[in-house]
Amino acid sequence: MTRRLNNISLLFIITLVLFACNKDFLNTKPLGEVSSEDVWKDGALTEAFVTEIYNGLETGGFNEQMLASLTDEAVFTHTGRSINTVNEGSLSPSNTGWVSGTYNWATMYSRIRSCNVALENIRTATFDNQALKDRLSGEAHFLRGYYYQQLVRYYGGVPLVDKAYGLDEDYTIARSSFEDCVNFIVKECDSAVALLDGVSIAKGRATANAALALKSRILLYAASDMHDVPTLQAKTTLLANFSTPEVLGYTSGDRNTRWQAAKDAAKAVMDAAGSGYKLNLNAPVSAEEGKNNYMSIAMGGGSKAPGVDASAASEIIFGRYFVPEKDEGGSYQGLYNGPNGYHNWAGNTPIGLLVDDYEMMDGSKFSWSNPVHKAHPYVNRDPRLYSSILYDGASWKPRDLISGNVDPANQIQTGQYDLKIGGTLVNFNGLDTRSSTIEDWNGSRTGYYVRKFIDPDPGIVDNNTRQYLPWPFFRYTEAVFNYIEACIELGEDPEARDWLNKIRFRAGMPAVTESGAALRDRYRNERRIEMSFEEQRYHDARRWLIAPTTLGRKITFISVLGKFKPGKELNGTYKHDETIYDYTYTSVVDQNHEDRTWVDKMYFRPINLDEINKNGKLVQNPGYD
């Protein structure tokens, strides 16, 4: 050991002598760092800087806690995550509840600052590649617009900062009006389109079409009820004593003009991004094809499961992609949301309110008051139900890959059933309940599990195998929905119906024929079903000002009971079998886990008290003083 240390010491001395003979020894740069000046002299380093800004997208909506659990789509199974703070209406500036990093005020402004730094420095960058400069500038414009859009969707108008502040500058700045924020985001989109149009860009990076999609979304929001101050005042008491309503919406102006702008922006996406995935149909496909079409869209081309069409990847205009080389939370949706009977965590579980809103195959509403529906609630429903929800008796992956040979039928078990074990009649708790013999602490509270965004490939074991499905920030069908909504609000019902039916035909559903308010209701439900778990519902219910009757509803679960038919029995392992069992399905209102309450102040989220304290010019949103 002593000899080895001596040799190392000798080598160190020789190294010092060699460096001492070099006049530039003291001027050498750290090998693991790059100076800010050097970044803008090298195209590759500049691209690396812009690439890092994309990290503000995080894993898209593939969080362990999903925005769906702040809506009437899902409930978060576990406790102590600050979701109840939001859903029960007790949030405040000092206790804002759970906020995803992709909407967090400080996080978004940090990323916006990086965009400002990039845009300022690329203008004077000295590397000789103008095409690269233009592309990176276009990407930075898009990202800055996107991050501002995230803030605006949560808070309304926010301070518009389009430069990188220096150390000794005054950081305090007032909130801009909602209108100014919309105009700024639109300008960012237009700048991105001008710089990125016709440019070949790697998958996952911003494109001209992504910028068009962002423009379509923000202009749709701008036209919506929540951001028209007279409408907001008429439907809530939120603004009674609020001195700056302009930060929440338009205080004047023609709404039809805003709807026309939204329509034009949506059509621009539709024209630029192709024809979408199977949106050229004139009649409904079969139920099986409709199920596979929807499953293919959710997989985004990232699954090898039977029935998945890889060409559905074309539906995604801008996505967050995951690769084996990088271990990210977005690769674990199966673990986060899958059934506990497969050793998964059952995190965000669908609630009965969502499941009940899937129509019957003939286009009629499902109703628990209908004895046929109540007796067989999962028969002859909208095919998208079967690609989105795991319900009692639904077929799923081979359970023996992880849980042993306890379920040869490979079916979801969320009920209680008669069963003969060793000749004794028992009341058997299903393997996917909270009383499961596999795991008895993390089962679904609702009786349902998410299937959408979980790879159905039977060879993928969700609790220990990553999946590589993309998160769809923008997909073609959202732009079509935006177009439909604008057409309805402009009184162009035939055009709206035509496009709405194209979406329905792809799913195997019949055409709608309504007009006026009834057509608006059908559209809103269609958007709810098609875009479930895609971070649309939370924003839609608020901008339509329907949150009290949607987000604020008491959540419903499903109770399933299976009793032997007279003269029938089943021994050993359970399986769903309607020749052996009489099943009873009961919709149950549950307030024990979450007592959901809607308070109108929740239309806009509170700005964190720390931000208010740091910036004395900020005005807090109404209801939080």
C-alpha positions in Angstrom: 0.0 0.0 0.0 2.9 2.4 0.9 4.6 1.8 -2.4 1.4 2.5 -4.3 0.9 5.8 -2.5 4.5 6.8 -3.2 4.1 6.1 -6.9 0.9 8.2 -7.0 2.6 11.0 -5.2 5.5 10.9 -7.7 3.1 11.0 -10.6 1.3 14.0 -9.0 4.6 15.9 -8.6 5.7 15.2 -12.2 2.3 16.5 -13.4 2.7 19.7 -11.4 6.1 20.3 -12.9 4.8 19.7 -16.4 1.9 22.1 -15.9 4.3 24.7 -14.3 6.3 24.8 -17.5 3.1 25.8 -19.4 2.5 29.5 -19.2 -1.3 29.0 -19.6 -1.6 26.6 -16.7 -3.4 29.1 -14.5 -5.7 30.0 -17.4 -7.1 26.6 -18.1 -10.8 26.2 -18.2 -12.7 23.6 -16.1 -13.1 20.5 -18.2 -16.6 19.8 -16.9 -18.0 23.3 -17.5 -18.6 25.6 -20.5 -18.7 29.3 -20.1 -21.8 31.2 -21.1 -19.8 33.1 -23.7 -18.6 29.9 -25.4 -22.1 28.4 -25.6 -23.1 31.0 -28.3 -19.9 30.4 -30.3 -20.7 26.8 -31.0 -23.8 25.5 -32.8 -23.8 22.2 -30.9 -23.5 23.9 -27.5 -26.3 26.3 -28.4 -28.5 23.4 -29.5 -27.7 21.7 -26.2 -28.8 24.8 -24.3 -32.2 24.9 -26.1 -32.6 21.2 -25.7 -32.3 21.5 -22.0 -35.3 24.0 -22.0 -37.5 21.1 -23.1 -37.0 19.6 -19.6 -39.7 22.0 -18.5 -42.2 19.7 -20.2 -41.2 17.1 -17.7 -43.0 13.8 -18.5 -46.1 15.5 -19.9 -49.2 14.3 -18.1 -47.6 11.0 -17.2 -47.2 11.9 -13.5 -47.8 9.5 -10.7 -50.5 12.0 -9.7 -52.5 13.0 -12.9 -54.5 16.1 -13.5 -57.4 13.7 -14.2 -57.7 13.3 -10.4 -58.7 16.9 -10.1 -61.7 16.2 -12.3 -64.7 14.0 -12.7 -62.5 11.5 -14.6 -60.6 10.0 -11.7 -59.8 10.0 -8.0 -56.3 9.6 -6.5 -56.3 6.4 -4.5 -53.6 7.3 -2.0 -53.7 9.9 0.8 -51.4 12.7 1.9 -50.6 14.1 -1.5 -52.5 17.5 -1.2 -55.0 16.6 -3.9 -57.8 16.8 -1.3 -56.8 20.4 -0.6 -57.8 21.3 -4.2 -60.8 19.0 -4.6 -62.4 20.0 -1.3 -62.0 23.7 -1.9 -59.6 24.5 0.9 -56.7 25.8 -1.2 -55.3 29.2 -0.4 -52.2 31.3 -1.3 -50.3 29.7 1.6 -51.6 26.2 0.8 -52.1 25.8 -2.9 -52.4 22.0 -2.8 -50.9 19.8 -5.4 -49.6 21.6 -8.5 -47.8 19.6 -11.2 -44.4 21.0 -12.1 -45.6 21.6 -15.6 -48.0 24.3 -14.2 -45.9 25.6 -11.3 -45.4 29.3 -11.3 -41.7 29.4 -10.3 -40.8 26.4 -12.6 -42.5 27.9 -15.6 -40.8 31.3 -15.1 -37.5 29.6 -14.8 -38.0 28.0 -18.2 -39.3 31.2 -19.7 -36.1 32.9 -18.5 -34.1 30.2 -20.3 -36.1 30.9 -23.5 -35.3 34.6 -23.1 -31.6 33.9 -22.6 -31.6 31.7 -25.8 -33.5 34.2 -27.9 -31.3 37.1 -26.9 -28.0 35.3 -27.5 -28.9 33.4 -30.6 -29.4 36.8 -32.3 -25.7 37.6 -31.8 -24.3 34.1 -31.8 -21.0 33.8 -33.8 -21.2 30.3 -35.2 -21.8 30.1 -38.9 -25.1 28.3 -39.4 -28.0 30.5 -40.0 -30.4 27.6 -40.6 -29.6 26.2 -37.1 -30.0 29.6 -35.5 -33.4 30.0 -37.1 -34.5 26.6 -36.0 -33.4 27.0 -32.5 -35.0 30.4 -32.3 -38.2 28.9 -33.6 -38.1 26.2 -30.9 -37.5 28.8 -28.2 -40.4 30.9 -29.3 -42.7 27.9 -29.2 -41.5 26.8 -25.8 -41.8 30.3 -24.4 -45.4 30.5 -25.7 -46.2 27.0 -24.4 -44.9 27.7 -20.9 -46.9 31.0 -20.8 -49.9 29.1 -21.9 -49.5 26.7 -19.0 -49.5 29.7 -16.6 -52.5 31.4 -18.2 -54.5 28.2 -18.1 -54.1 28.1 -14.3 -53.9 31.7 -13.2 -55.3 34.0 -15.9 -53.1 36.9 -17.0 -49.6 36.8 -15.7 -46.5 39.1 -15.8 -45.1 39.0 -19.4 -41.3 38.9 -19.2 -39.6 38.8 -22.5 -36.0 39.5 -21.5 -33.5 37.9 -19.1 -33.1 40.1 -16.1 -29.7 41.0 -14.8 -28.6 40.8 -11.2 -29.2 44.4 -10.2 -32.5 45.0 -12.0 -35.9 45.5 -10.5 -37.7 42.2 -10.7 -41.2 43.4 -9.6 -43.7 43.5 -12.4 -47.5 43.7 -12.6 -49.7 41.0 -14.1 -50.5 41.7 -17.8 -54.1 41.5 -18.9 -55.5 38.2 -20.1 -55.8 39.7 -23.6 -52.2 40.8 -23.7 -51.1 37.4 -22.6 -53.1 35.8 -25.4 -51.7 38.2 -27.9 -48.2 37.5 -26.7 -48.6 33.7 -27.0 -50.2 34.1 -30.5 -47.2 36.2 -31.5 -44.8 33.5 -30.2 -46.7 30.9 -32.3 -46.5 33.0 -35.4 -42.8 33.6 -34.9 -42.2 29.8 -34.4 -44.2 29.0 -37.5 -42.2 31.5 -39.6 -38.9 30.0 -38.5 -39.9 26.3 -38.5 -42.1 26.0 -41.5 -40.7 23.4 -43.9 -37.9 22.5 -41.6 -37.1 18.8 -40.9 -37.0 18.4 -37.2 -36.4 15.3 -34.9 -39.4 13.7 -33.3 -40.2 15.3 -30.0 -38.9 18.8 -30.9 -41.2 21.7 -31.7 -42.5 22.0 -35.3 -44.5 24.6 -37.2 -47.6 22.4 -36.7 -47.0 22.3 -33.0 -47.0 26.1 -32.9 -50.2 26.1 -35.0 -51.8 23.7 -32.5 -50.7 25.9 -29.5 -52.2 28.9 -31.3 -55.5 27.0 -31.9 -55.8 26.1 -28.2 -55.1 29.5 -26.7 -57.5 31.2 -29.1 -60.2 28.7 -28.2 -59.6 29.4 -24.5 -59.7 33.2 -25.3 -63.2 32.8 -26.8 -64.6 30.7 -24.0 -67.1 31.8 -21.2 -64.6 31.9 -18.4 -62.5 34.5 -20.2 -65.4 36.8 -21.2 -65.7 39.0 -18.2 -69.5 39.9 -18.7 -70.3 36.2 -18.9 -68.1 35.4 -15.9 -69.8 38.1 -13.9 -73.3 36.8 -14.9 -72.6 33.2 -13.9 -70.5 33.7 -10.7 -70.1 36.2 -7.9 -66.3 35.9 -8.3 -65.7 39.4 -9.6 -68.0 41.3 -7.3 -65.2 43.1 -5.5 -62.3 42.4 -7.8 -60.6 45.5 -9.0 -58.7 44.1 -12.0 -61.0 41.8 -14.0 -58.9 42.4 -17.1 -56.3 39.9 -15.8 -59.0 37.2 -16.0 -60.6 37.8 -19.4 -61.8 40.3 -22.0 -63.8 43.2 -20.5 -65.1 44.2 -23.9 -65.0 43.3 -27.6 -67.0 41.1 -29.9 -67.1 37.4 -28.9 -68.0 36.3 -32.4 -64.7 37.8 -33.6 -62.9 35.7 -31.0 -64.7 32.6 -32.0 -63.9 33.2 -35.7 -60.2 33.6 -34.8 -60.4 30.3 -32.9 -62.1 28.6 -35.9 -59.5 29.9 -38.4 -56.6 28.8 -36.2 -58.1 25.3 -35.8 -58.6 25.0 -39.5 -55.0 26.1 -40.1 -53.9 23.1 -38.0 -56.2 20.7 -39.9 -55.0 21.9 -43.2 -51.3 21.9 -42.3 -51.1 18.6 -40.4 -52.7 16.3 -42.9 -56.0 14.4 -42.5 -55.6 12.9 -39.1 -56.0 9.2 -38.3 -59.0 7.6 -40.0 -61.0 10.8 -40.0 -62.2 10.3 -43.6 -65.0 7.9 -42.9 -68.6 8.3 -43.9 -70.1 5.6 -41.7 -69.2 4.0 -38.3 -66.7 1.2 -38.3 -67.4 -2.0 -36.4 -67.3 -2.0 -32.6 -64.1 -4.1 -32.6 -62.4 -1.8 -35.1 -63.5 1.2 -33.2 -62.0 -0.2 -30.0 -58.7 -0.9 -31.9 -58.7 2.5 -33.5 -58.9 4.2 -30.1 -56.4 1.9 -28.5 -54.0 2.6 -31.4 -54.3 6.4 -30.9 -53.6 6.0 -27.1 -50.5 3.8 -27.9 -49.1 6.5 -30.2 -47.4 3.9 -32.2 -45.4 2.7 -29.2 -47.0 -0.8 -28.7 -46.6 -4.1 -30.3 -49.9 -5.4 -28.8 -52.4 -7.2 -31.1 -54.8 -4.8 -32.8 -52.6 -1.7 -32.4 -52.0 0.2 -35.7 -48.6 1.8 -35.7 -49.7 4.4 -38.2 -51.9 6.0 -35.5 -48.7 7.7 -34.4 -49.5 10.3 -37.1 -52.3 11.6 -34.8 -49.7 13.2 -32.5 -48.7 16.7 -33.5 -46.4 17.3 -30.6 -45.5 14.6 -28.0 -43.2 13.7 -25.2 -41.3 10.5 -26.1 -39.5 8.0 -23.8 -36.5 5.8 -24.6 -34.9 2.9 -22.9 -31.6 4.8 -22.4 -33.3 7.2 -19.9 -35.2 6.0 -16.9 -38.1 8.4 -16.5 -41.4 8.4 -14.6 -43.3 8.7 -17.8 -42.4 5.1 -18.6 -44.2 3.7 -15.6 -47.9 4.4 -16.2 -48.7 0.7 -15.9 -47.1 0.6 -12.4 -48.7 3.9 -11.3 -52.2 3.1 -12.4 -52.5 -0.6 -13.0 -54.5 -3.1 -10.8 -53.0 -4.0 -7.4 -53.8 -7.6 -8.2 -50.9 -7.3 -10.6 -48.7 -5.7 -7.9 -49.3 -2.2 -9.3 -50.2 1.0 -7.4 -53.8 1.8 -8.6 -53.0 5.5 -8.4 -55.5 7.4 -10.5 -58.6 5.3 -10.8 -61.7 6.2 -13.0 -64.8 7.2 -11.1 -68.3 6.1 -12.0 -69.2 9.6 -13.2 -66.9 9.1 -16.2 -67.8 5.5 -16.9 -71.5 6.4 -16.9 -70.9 9.1 -19.5 -69.9 6.6 -22.2 -72.9 6.2 -24.4 -74.6 3.0 -25.5 -73.6 1.7 -28.9 -76.8 3.1 -30.4 -75.9 6.6 -29.2 -78.4 6.7 -26.4 -77.4 7.6 -22.8 -76.5 5.0 -20.3 -78.7 5.1 -17.2 -78.8 3.3 -13.9 -82.6 3.7 -14.0 -82.8 1.5 -17.1 -83.1 -2.1 -15.8 -81.3 -3.5 -18.9 -78.4 -1.2 -18.4 -78.2 -1.8 -14.7 -78.1 -5.6 -15.2 -75.4 -5.4 -17.8 -73.6 -2.1 -17.5 -70.6 -3.0 -19.6 -72.4 -4.5 -22.6 -73.0 -2.6 -25.9 -71.2 0.6 -24.8 -69.2 3.0 -26.8 -66.1 1.0 -27.9 -63.8 3.6 -26.4 -64.9 2.4 -23.0 -63.2 -0.9 -23.6 -59.9 0.7 -24.6 -60.0 3.2 -21.7 -61.4 1.5 -18.6 -60.7 -1.8 -16.8 -64.0 -2.9 -15.1 -65.1 -6.0 -13.2 -64.9 -9.0 -15.6 -62.8 -7.2 -18.2 -60.0 -9.3 -19.8 -56.5 -8.2 -19.1 -52.9 -9.4 -19.1 -51.8 -12.9 -18.0 -51.8 -12.6 -14.2 -49.5 -15.6 -13.6 -46.6 -13.6 -15.0 -46.4 -11.7 -11.7 -49.1 -13.0 -9.2 -49.0 -16.8 -9.8 -51.7 -19.1 -11.1 -54.5 -17.5 -9.1 -56.5 -16.3 -12.1 -56.4 -18.6 -15.2 -59.1 -16.4 -16.8 -57.0 -13.2 -16.6 -59.9 -11.0 -15.7 -60.2 -7.9 -13.5 -61.8 -8.7 -10.2 -63.2 -5.7 -8.3 -66.2 -7.4 -6.6 -67.2 -9.9 -3.9 -68.3 -13.3 -5.1 -69.6 -16.6 -3.9 -66.8 -19.2 -4.2 -66.3 -22.8 -3.0 -62.8 -23.3 -1.5 -62.1 -26.7 -0.1 -65.8 -27.5 -0.2 -66.7 -24.5 2.0 -68.7 -21.6 0.6 -66.9 -18.3 1.2 -67.4 -14.6 0.3 -64.4 -14.1 -1.9 -62.9 -10.6 -2.3 -61.7 -10.1 -5.8 -58.0 -10.0 -6.5 -58.1 -6.4 -7.5 -60.0 -5.1 -4.5 -58.6 -3.4 -1.5 -59.0 -6.7 0.4 -57.0 -8.7 -2.2 -55.0 -11.7 -1.1 -52.3 -10.3 -3.4 -52.0 -6.8 -2.1 -54.5 -5.4 0.4 -53.6 -1.8 0.7 -53.5 -0.1 -2.7 -56.5 -1.3 -4.6 -58.9 0.9 -6.5 -61.5 2.6 -4.3 -63.8 3.0 -7.3 -64.1 -0.5 -8.7 -62.4 0.7 -11.9 -58.8 1.0 -13.3 -57.3 3.0 -16.1 -56.6 1.0 -19.2 -55.8 3.9 -21.6 -52.1 4.7 -21.8 -51.2 1.3 -20.3 -49.6 -0.9 -23.0 -51.8 -4.0 -23.4 -48.9 -6.1 -24.7 -49.4 -9.3 -22.7 -45.6 -9.7 -22.4 -45.2 -6.4 -20.5 -45.4 -6.8 -16.7 -46.4 -3.4 -15.6 -44.9 -3.4 -12.1 -41.4 -4.0 -13.3 -41.3 -3.3 -17.0 -41.1 0.1 -18.5 -43.3 1.1 -21.4 -42.5 3.7 -24.2 -45.8 5.3 -25.1 -45.7 9.0 -25.9 -47.6 11.7 -24.0 -49.7 13.7 -26.5 -49.4 17.4 -25.8 -51.2 18.2 -29.0 -53.0 15.7 -31.3 -54.9 16.2 -34.5 -58.2 15.4 -33.0 -57.9 18.3 -30.4 -57.7 20.7 -33.3 -60.8 19.1 -34.9 -62.6 19.5 -31.6 -61.5 23.2 -31.4 -62.9 23.7 -34.9 -66.2 22.0 -34.0 -66.7 24.1 -30.9 -66.0 27.3 -32.8 -68.5 26.3 -35.5 -71.2 25.5 -32.9 -70.7 28.9 -31.2 -70.8 30.6 -34.6 -74.1 28.9 -35.5 -72.5 26.7 -38.2 -74.1 23.4 -37.0 -73.9 21.4 -40.2 -70.2 21.9 -40.4 -69.8 21.1 -36.8 -71.9 17.9 -37.0 -70.0 16.7 -40.1 -66.6 16.8 -38.2 -68.0 15.5 -35.0 -69.4 12.5 -36.8 -66.1 11.8 -38.4 -64.6 11.4 -34.9 -67.5 9.2 -33.8 -67.4 7.0 -37.0 -63.7 6.2 -36.2 -64.8 5.0 -32.8 -67.7 2.9 -34.2 -70.4 5.3 -33.0 -73.5 6.5 -34.9 -74.0 10.0 -36.2 -75.4 12.8 -34.1 -78.3 14.8 -35.5 -78.9 17.5 -32.9 -78.6 21.3 -33.4 -78.1 24.3 -31.1 -77.7 23.7 -27.4 -78.3 20.0 -27.8 -75.5 19.7 -30.3 -73.2 21.7 -27.9 -74.0 19.1 -25.1 -73.3 16.2 -27.4 -70.0 17.8 -28.5 -68.9 18.4 -24.9 -69.6 14.8 -23.9 -67.8 13.6 -27.0 -64.7 15.7 -26.2 -64.9 14.4 -22.6 -64.8 10.8 -23.8 -62.3 11.1 -26.6 -59.8 13.2 -24.7 -60.1 11.4 -21.3 -57.0 11.4 -19.1 -55.3 13.9 -21.5 -55.4 17.0 -19.3 -58.3 18.5 -21.2 -61.2 18.0 -18.8 -59.9 20.1 -15.9 -59.5 23.1 -18.3 -62.6 22.4 -20.3 -65.0 22.3 -17.3 -63.6 25.5 -16.0 -63.6 27.5 -19.3 -67.1 26.4 -20.0 -68.1 27.5 -16.4 -69.7 24.1 -15.7 -67.4 23.1 -12.9 -70.1 23.1 -10.1 -72.0 20.4 -11.9 -68.9 18.5 -13.1 -65.7 18.9 -11.1 -67.7 19.6 -7.9 -69.9 16.5 -8.0 -69.7 13.9 -5.3 -67.7 11.0 -6.7 -69.3 7.6 -7.4 -67.9 4.2 -7.1 -69.2 0.8 -8.3 -70.1 -2.1 -6.0 -70.1 -5.5 -7.6 -71.6 -8.6 -6.0 -71.6 -12.1 -7.5 -74.0 -14.7 -6.1 -74.4 -18.3 -7.3 -77.4 -19.0 -9.5 -79.7 -21.7 -8.0 -78.0 -25.1 -8.5 -74.7 -23.5 -9.6 -71.3 -23.3 -7.9 -67.6 -22.7 -8.7 -64.7 -24.3 -6.9 -61.1 -23.2 -6.5 -60.3 -20.1 -8.5 -62.8 -17.4 -9.4 -63.7 -16.3 -12.9 -66.4 -14.0 -14.3 -69.2 -16.3 -15.6 -72.8 -15.2 -16.1 -73.9 -18.8 -16.5 -72.9 -19.4 -12.9 -73.4 -16.1 -11.2 -76.1 -13.5 -10.8 -74.3 -10.1 -10.7 -75.5 -7.0 -9.0 -74.0 -3.7 -9.8 -74.7 -0.7 -7.6 -73.5 2.9 -8.1 -72.4 4.3 -4.7 -71.8 7.9 -3.7 -68.7 8.0 -1.5 -67.5 11.1 0.5 -65.2 9.3 2.9 -62.0 9.5 0.8 -62.8 12.9 -0.8 -65.7 15.2 0.0 -65.5 17.2 -3.2 -66.7 20.7 -3.0 -66.7 23.4 -5.7 -66.0 27.0 -4.8 -66.1 29.5 -7.6 -62.7 31.0 -6.7 -61.3 27.7 -8.0 -61.9 28.8 -11.5 -58.5 30.4 -11.1 -55.8 28.9 -9.0 -54.2 31.0 -6.2 -50.8 32.6 -6.8 -48.4 31.2 -4.1 -47.9 33.6 -1.2 -44.2 33.4 -1.7 -44.6 34.9 -5.1 -46.8 37.7 -3.8 -44.3 38.5 -1.1 -41.4 38.6 -3.6 -43.3 40.8 -6.1 -45.4 43.6 -4.5 -47.0 44.5 -7.9 -48.8 41.1 -8.2 -52.5 41.1 -7.7 -53.9 37.9 -6.1 -56.8 36.1 -7.9 -60.3 36.8 -6.5 -61.5 34.8 -3.5 -58.0 34.2 -2.0 -57.4 37.5 -0.1 
